[in-house]
Amino acid sequence: MVLLVLLAIVGAYATALWTLENLIVPGVGILWRSIRLRKKSLRQRYGKWAVITGATDGIGKGYAQQLAAKGMDLVLISRSKEKLVKVCQEIKAATGVEIKLIAVDFSHGVTVFDNIRAELESIDVGILGENDRFFSRLASEFTSSTCLQ
């Protein structure tokens, strides 16, 4: 009878130790990391700058407004310089973030990427919001062409 009680105590101890090592400690680690990440701002997690294509209307404009509200500096890319200036003024008035403007028409093909590259070379881009219908097709052509070499 004493042997059974002793085995039960050893079994309970082994089960508790296994649970602690394999479930509780990793679970607490995951929870702790997720709490720490939530406390970091977008700038701390991804960098200072966000690039938004199609930034003068719709979803692109919404992305720009939301990212600026969270403290991200912006590079706004769109076809119309006048619309870019208008959106820039609205966002700066509301948030005070730094904003750079690039007016390009992606329908002109991969040649527009030379201008974009020159503008973006000096900044650390952390977020790309791609909202222009031509951008993704052209970006894949650009990266597979000799333009990057």
N, C-alpha and C positions, 0 to 999 in steps of 0.2 A: 504494500500500500504506500509506504514511504517512497519507494522507487517510482511509482506512478506520479505522485505529487511532484517529485524532483524533476521527472521528465516533462511534466506539464509546465513547470516554471521555466525550464531551459527552452522549451518550445515557444512559450510566450515571449521570452526574452529575444530569441532568434527572430521571431516574426516581427516584433517591434523594431529591432535593429534593421532588418531588411526593409521594412516600410519606411523608416527614417531615411536610409541611404538611397532608396530607389524611387520614392514617391514624394516625400515631404521636402527634402533638401533641393532636388531639381525643380519642384513646383514653386518653392519660395524664390529660387533664383530667377525663374522665368517671370514671375510676378514682379520681382524687384526691378528687373531690366525694363519691363513694360512701363512701370511707374516712372522710372528715370527718363525714358524716352518721351513720355507725355509732358514732362516738365521742360523739355528742350523746345525752343522755338524752331520754326522752319529754317531760319537763318543758321541756327546752331547745327541743325541736322544736315542741311543740304548745301549751305553756302549763301552768299549774299544776293546773288542774281537769279532771276527767273526770266526766261525768254518765252514770249507768247506770240505765236503766229496767228493771223486773222484776228487781231486784237481790237478792232474798232467796232465790232458788232457782235451780238449774240453771245454764244458761249465763251468765245475768246475774250470779249470785253468783261464778262462776268468773272472769268479766271483772273484776269488782270486786277480787277477791283478786290477780289477776295485775297489774292496773294499780297497785294499792297496793304490791305487792312491788317495782315499778319506780319507786316514789317519787311517784306521782300522788296528789294530794288528791282526794277523792271526794264527789260528791253522789249519794246513793242514793235512788232513787224506787221505791216499791212500794205496794201496797194496805195491807198489815198493818204497823201501827206496832210491834207486839211483835216481829215477825220482823226488821224493820229495825234495831231496837235490838240484837237478838241478833247479827245479822251485823256490825253496827257494832262491837260489843264484840270479836268474834272478829278482825276485821281490824285494829282498833287495837292489840290485844294482840300480834298478829304483826308489825305494821309500824310503828305509831306515827304514821301519816299523819293529817291533819285530815279529818274526815268530817262532812258535813251530811246530814240526813235529811229527806225530803219524803214524807209518806204521802198518796197520792191514789188514787182508784179511777177509772181511765180509762173505765170503763163508764158513768160519769155524763155523758159528752159533753165538748164543748169548753170548758165552764165551768171545768174543772179547770186549764186553762192559765193562767188569771189568777193562781192561787196559785203555780204553778210559775214563771211570769215574775217575780213579786214576789220569790221566793226566789233566783232566778238573776241578777237584775239587777246585783247588786254584784260578781259574780265573773266572771273571764275563763275561759270554757269552751273547752277545746281539743279534747276528745274526747267524742263521744256514742256510748254503747253502747245501742242500742235493742233491748230484749228483751221488751217487753210486746206482746201480740197486738193490743191496741187502739190502741197509740200511733201507728203509722204512718198508719192511716186517719184518726185524729183530728187528727194534725199537719197533714195536707194540708187538712182542712176548716178548721183554725185559721188557717193561713197564707193561705187564700183568702177568709176571712171578714173582717169589719170589725174583728175583735179587734185586729189589728195597727196599725190607724190611730189 
